C-alpha cells in the first residue's frame, strides 16, 4: 500500500502537541527523529527524550487533504514549512535485509542473519545466528562490538559467565560458542529477556544459558567472568553487586562507557578490581579488570 508522508521540523517543546494534532487529522503513524543526527545515549528512567530540533514524519492515506493538514498546522502550531511526498509500498523486511549483513568481530566471531549464506564464511568462523530485532545489541553498536572483540581475544573456555544486561543475548551466545561451560543472562527489560530466550534457542545454546529477569536474580553463584554492556551510571551503581558476583582473580568486562565518564568508572571499580585496562572505539570505552 502506498502512503503520503508529511515531513516537518520543529522544537521539542512543540513536538507532542503537533503529534496529537496529526493523529487528530487521521495520521496513521507519527515518528520523531533528530534533525541534526545527535544521539541521546542515557535518557532518564521512564522518559522518552526528544532533541532540541526534532523532525516529525507522519503517514497519511493517499486521499489526504494536504492543504487542510498544512493549514491546521499553521493555525494551531505556527508550522510554516512542511512537505508531502509519496511513499511507495515496499516489502519492509527486504529493506531491512539490505542494511544488515554478516559481520565479523575480532578474528573468528561472526553474527549472521538468517538470509545470509554461512557457507561463504571462513572455515574457522564462529557463527552467531541472529536477525535484527527490538532489543538492544546485535553487534552493530560500538559497545557490543567491544565486548565481542574481548570474547574473541579471550575465549572463556570452560568458564562460568554472567552476561549482565543481556539485550538480545548476543554476548551470552558468543561466550558459549567460544567454550564457556555455563552462562547466566540477566536483563531488567522483559523484551530483552524474550529476545535472549528466542536467540539462544536459534543458536542451540539453551542447555548452557540460563535467562533471568533481574527481579528473579536472587543469589547467584560467583563466576569467573562477568560481562556488563549497559551504561556508565548503572555500572557505577552496580559496582559493589558485581564485585560480589566475581570469583577471586576472576575477570570483569564493562562496556557502554563514554569517554568523559571513564575516570569515575575507573575510580569506582578500582576499589574491587586491579589491572584495569581501557579499550576504546570512537567515543565508547570498555574497561577490563581482575577481581582483587
GIFENUR-V299937 format. One record per pair of residues at least 24 apart in sequence whose ideal C-beta (glycine too) atoms are under 10 Angstrom apart, sorted by the first residue. I is the first residue (numbers start at 1). J is the second residue. D is the distance in whole Angstrom. If there is no record, write none. Layout:
# GIFENUR-V299937
i,j,d
I,J,D
I,J,D
This chain:
# GIFENUR-V299937
i,j,d
1,61,9
1,62,9
1,87,10
1,88,10
1,89,5
2,61,9
2,62,6
2,86,6
2,87,7
2,88,6
2,89,5
2,90,10
3,28,8
3,29,9
3,58,10
3,59,5
3,60,7
3,61,7
3,62,7
3,64,9
3,85,10
3,86,8
3,87,4
3,88,8
3,89,8
4,58,9
4,59,7
4,60,5
4,61,7
4,62,6
4,63,9
4,64,5
4,66,7
4,69,9
4,84,5
4,85,7
4,86,6
4,87,7
5,29,10
5,31,10
5,57,6
5,58,7
5,59,6
5,60,8
5,83,9
5,84,7
5,85,5
5,86,8
5,87,4
6,30,9
6,56,8
6,57,7
6,58,5
6,59,8
6,60,7
6,64,8
6,66,8
6,69,7
6,70,8
6,73,9
6,82,6
6,83,7
6,84,5
6,85,8
7,33,10
7,55,7
7,56,7
7,57,5
7,58,8
7,81,10
7,82,7
7,83,6
7,84,8
7,85,7
8,54,9
8,55,7
8,56,5
8,57,8
8,58,8
8,70,9
8,73,7
8,77,9
8,79,6
8,80,9
8,81,7
8,82,4
8,83,8
9,35,6
9,53,7
9,54,7
9,55,5
9,56,8
9,79,9
9,81,7
9,82,9
10,35,9
10,50,10
10,53,8
10,54,6
10,55,8
10,56,6
10,73,9
10,77,7
10,78,9
10,79,7
10,81,10
10,82,9
11,35,10
11,50,9
11,51,9
11,52,7
11,53,7
11,54,7
12,49,8
12,50,4
12,51,6
12,52,6
12,53,8
12,54,5
13,50,9
13,52,9
13,54,9
14,50,10
14,54,8
14,56,9
14,77,6
14,78,8
14,79,8
15,50,5
15,51,9
15,54,5
15,55,10
15,56,7
15,77,10
16,48,10
16,50,8
17,76,8
17,77,6
18,54,9
18,56,6
18,58,9
18,73,7
18,76,8
18,77,5
18,79,7
18,82,10
19,56,7
19,58,8
20,76,10
21,58,10
21,69,9
21,72,7
21,73,7
21,75,10
21,76,6
21,77,7
21,79,9
22,56,7
22,57,10
22,58,5
22,59,10
22,60,9
22,69,8
22,72,9
22,73,8
22,77,10
23,58,8
24,72,9
24,76,10
25,58,8
25,60,8
25,64,8
25,65,9
25,68,8
25,69,5
25,72,6
25,73,9
26,58,10
26,60,7
26,61,7
26,63,10
26,64,7
26,65,10
26,69,9
27,56,10
27,57,10
27,58,4
27,59,6
27,60,6
27,61,9
27,64,8
27,69,8
28,58,8
28,59,5
28,60,7
28,61,7
28,64,10
29,57,8
29,58,7
29,59,5
29,60,9
30,56,6
30,57,7
30,58,5
30,59,8
31,55,9
31,56,7
31,57,5
31,58,8
31,59,9
32,56,6
32,57,8
33,57,7
39,283,9
41,143,10
41,231,7
41,232,9
41,256,9
41,258,6
41,261,10
41,283,9
41,284,9
42,230,10
42,231,5
42,232,7
42,233,6
42,234,9
42,256,9
42,258,8
42,261,9
43,231,10
44,233,10
45,233,10
45,234,10
56,82,9
57,85,10
57,87,9
58,82,9
58,84,10
59,87,7
60,84,8
60,87,10
62,86,8
62,87,10
93,131,10
96,131,9
96,132,6
97,131,9
97,132,9
99,132,9
99,140,10
100,130,10
100,131,8
100,132,5
100,138,8
100,139,10
100,140,8
102,127,8
102,128,10
103,128,10
103,130,10
103,138,9
103,139,6
103,140,7
103,145,9
103,148,9
104,139,10
104,148,9
104,152,9
105,139,6
105,144,9
105,145,6
105,146,9
105,147,9
105,148,4
105,149,6
105,150,10
105,151,8
105,152,6
105,153,10
105,170,10
105,174,8
106,145,9
106,148,7
106,149,5
106,150,8
106,151,8
106,152,3
106,153,6
106,154,10
106,155,10
106,174,10
106,178,10
107,149,9
107,152,6
107,153,8
108,151,10
108,152,6
108,153,10
108,155,9
108,177,9
108,178,8
109,139,9
109,148,5
109,149,8
109,151,7
109,152,5
109,153,10
109,155,10
109,170,10
109,174,6
109,177,8
109,178,8
110,139,9
110,148,10
111,138,7
111,139,4
111,140,9
111,144,9
111,148,8
111,168,10
111,170,7
111,173,9
111,174,9
113,138,9
114,202,8
126,151,9
126,152,8
126,155,9
126,174,8
126,177,5
126,178,6
126,179,10
127,177,8
127,203,9
128,168,10
128,169,9
128,170,6
128,171,10
128,173,5
128,174,6
128,176,10
128,177,7
128,199,8
128,202,9
128,203,6
128,205,9
129,173,9
129,199,8
129,202,5
129,203,5
129,204,9
130,168,6
130,169,8
130,170,6
130,173,8
130,195,9
130,198,10
130,199,6
130,202,7
130,203,8
131,168,10
131,198,10
131,199,9
131,202,9
132,168,9
133,167,10
133,168,6
133,191,9
133,192,10
133,194,10
133,195,6
133,198,8
133,199,8
134,168,9
134,189,10
134,191,6
134,192,9
134,194,9
134,195,7
135,166,9
135,167,5
135,168,5
135,169,8
135,170,9
135,187,8
135,189,7
135,190,10
135,191,5
135,192,4
135,193,9
135,194,8
135,195,4
135,196,8
135,198,10
135,199,9
136,165,9
136,166,10
136,167,4
136,168,7
136,170,10
136,187,9
136,189,8
136,191,9
136,192,7
136,195,9
136,229,9
136,230,10
136,256,10
137,163,10
137,165,8
137,166,8
137,167,3
137,168,5
137,169,8
137,170,5
137,171,7
137,187,10
137,192,8
137,195,9
137,196,10
137,199,10
137,229,7
138,167,8
138,168,6
138,170,6
138,195,10
138,199,9
139,168,9
139,170,6
139,171,9
139,174,9
141,167,10
141,229,9
141,255,9
141,256,9
141,281,10
141,284,8
142,255,8
142,256,9
142,280,9
142,281,5
142,282,5
142,283,8
142,284,4
142,285,9
142,286,9
143,167,10
143,229,5
143,230,9
143,231,9
143,254,10
143,255,4
143,256,5
143,257,8
143,258,10
143,281,8
143,282,10
143,284,5
143,285,9
143,286,8
144,168,9
144,170,6
144,171,7
144,174,10
144,229,6
144,255,7
144,256,9
144,284,10
145,229,10
145,255,9
145,281,6
145,282,10
145,284,9
145,286,9
146,229,8
146,253,8
146,254,10
146,255,5
146,256,9
146,257,10
146,279,6
146,280,8
146,281,6
146,282,10
146,284,7
146,285,8
146,286,4
146,287,10
146,288,10
147,171,5
147,174,8
147,175,10
147,227,6
147,228,9
147,229,5
147,253,6
147,254,9
147,255,5
147,256,9
147,279,10
147,286,7
148,174,6
148,178,10
148,227,10
148,229,10
148,255,10
149,279,8
149,281,8
149,286,8
150,174,10
150,225,9
150,227,8
150,251,9
150,253,5
150,255,8
150,279,8
150,286,7
150,288,7
151,175,6
151,177,9
151,178,6
151,179,10
151,180,9
151,225,9
151,227,8
151,253,8
152,178,7
153,279,10
154,178,9
154,225,8
154,251,8
154,253,8
154,288,8
155,179,5
155,180,8
156,180,4
156,181,8
156,183,9
156,223,9
156,224,7
156,225,5
156,227,9
156,251,9
157,181,8
158,182,10
158,224,9
159,183,9
159,223,7
159,224,4
159,225,5
159,247,10
159,250,9
159,251,9
160,184,8
160,220,10
160,221,7
160,222,8
160,223,4
160,224,5
160,225,7
160,226,10
160,247,8
160,250,9
161,185,9
161,208,9
161,209,9
161,223,6
161,224,7
161,225,5
161,226,7
161,227,7
161,250,10
161,251,10
161,253,10
162,186,7
162,210,10
162,212,10
162,217,10
162,220,7
162,221,9
162,222,9
162,223,5
162,224,10
162,225,8
162,226,5
162,227,7
162,228,8
162,242,9
162,245,6
162,246,8
162,250,10
162,252,10
163,187,9
163,196,8
163,209,8
163,211,9
163,225,9
163,226,8
163,227,5
163,228,8
163,229,8
163,253,10
164,188,10
164,214,9
164,217,9
164,220,10
164,226,6
164,227,7
164,228,4
164,229,8
164,230,7
164,234,9
164,235,9
164,238,7
164,241,9
164,242,7
164,245,8
164,252,10
164,254,9
165,189,9
165,192,8
165,214,9
165,227,9
165,228,6
165,229,6
165,230,4
165,231,9
165,234,8
165,235,9
165,238,9
165,255,9
165,256,8
166,192,6
166,193,8
166,195,8
166,196,5
166,197,10
166,199,9
166,200,10
166,209,9
166,211,7
166,212,9
166,227,9
166,228,10
166,229,9
167,191,10
167,192,5
167,195,7
167,196,7
167,199,10
167,229,7
167,230,9
168,192,7
168,195,5
168,196,6
168,198,9
168,199,6
168,200,10
169,193,9
169,195,7
169,196,3
169,197,8
169,198,8
169,199,5
169,200,5
169,201,10
169,202,10
169,203,8
169,205,8
169,209,7
169,211,7
170,195,9
170,196,9
170,199,7
170,203,10
170,229,9
171,196,10
171,227,5
171,228,9
171,229,6
171,253,9
171,255,9
172,196,7
172,199,9
172,200,7
172,203,10
172,205,8
172,208,9
172,209,5
172,210,9
172,211,8
172,227,8
173,199,6
173,200,6
173,202,9
173,203,5
173,204,10
173,205,5
173,208,9
173,209,7
174,203,9
174,205,10
174,227,9
175,205,9
175,208,9
175,209,9
175,225,8
175,227,7
176,200,8
176,203,8
176,204,9
176,205,5
176,206,10
176,207,9
176,208,5
176,209,6
177,203,7
177,204,10
177,205,7
177,208,10
180,205,10
180,208,7
180,209,9
180,223,10
180,224,9
180,225,8
181,208,7
181,224,9
182,207,9
182,208,6
182,209,8
182,210,8
182,221,9
182,223,8
183,208,6
183,209,5
183,210,7
183,211,9
183,223,9
183,225,9
183,227,9
184,209,8
184,210,5
184,211,8
184,212,6
184,217,9
184,220,6
184,221,9
184,223,7
184,226,10
184,245,9
185,209,6
185,210,7
185,211,5
185,212,7
185,227,10
186,210,9
186,211,8
186,212,5
186,213,8
186,214,6
186,216,9
186,217,6
186,220,8
186,228,9
186,245,10
187,211,8
187,212,8
187,213,7
187,214,7
187,230,9
188,213,7
188,214,4
188,215,8
188,217,9
188,230,9
188,234,9
189,213,8
189,214,9
190,215,10
217,241,9
217,245,10
219,244,10
219,245,10
220,244,9
220,245,6
221,245,8
221,247,9
222,246,6
222,247,5
222,248,9
222,250,7
222,291,9
223,247,7
223,250,6
223,251,9
223,252,10
224,249,8
224,250,5
224,251,7
224,291,9
225,250,6
225,251,5
225,252,8
225,253,7
226,250,7
226,251,8
226,252,5
226,253,7
226,254,9
226,291,9
227,251,9
227,252,8
227,253,5
227,254,8
227,255,8
227,286,10
227,288,10
228,252,7
228,253,7
228,254,5
228,255,7
228,256,8
228,287,10
229,253,8
229,254,8
229,255,4
229,256,6
229,257,10
229,286,9
230,254,8
230,255,8
230,256,5
230,257,9
231,255,9
231,256,5
231,257,8
231,258,9
231,261,9
232,256,7
232,257,5
232,258,7
232,260,9
232,261,4
232,262,8
232,264,7
232,265,6
232,268,10
232,285,9
233,261,8
233,264,10
233,265,10
235,261,9
235,264,10
235,265,6
235,268,8
235,269,8
235,287,9
236,261,9
236,264,7
236,265,6
236,267,9
236,268,5
236,269,9
237,268,9
238,268,10
239,265,9
239,268,5
239,269,6
239,270,10
239,271,7
239,272,7
239,273,9
240,268,9
240,271,8
240,272,7
242,269,8
242,272,8
242,273,9
242,291,9
243,269,8
243,271,8
243,272,4
243,273,7
243,291,7
243,292,8
244,272,9
244,291,10
245,291,9
246,272,8
246,273,8
246,289,9
246,290,9
246,291,4
246,292,10
247,291,7
248,290,9
248,291,6
248,292,8
249,274,10
249,290,6
249,291,6
249,292,9
250,289,10
250,290,7
250,291,5
251,275,9
251,288,7
251,289,7
251,290,6
251,291,7
252,276,9
252,287,8
252,288,7
252,289,5
252,290,8
252,291,7
253,279,9
253,286,6
253,287,8
253,288,5
253,289,8
254,278,10
254,285,9
254,286,7
254,287,5
254,288,8
254,289,8
255,279,9
255,281,9
255,284,7
255,285,8
255,286,5
255,287,8
255,288,10
256,284,7
256,285,9
256,286,9
257,283,10
257,284,7
257,285,4
257,286,7
257,287,6
258,282,10
258,283,6
258,284,7
258,285,7
259,283,5
259,284,8
259,285,6
260,285,10
261,285,8
262,287,8
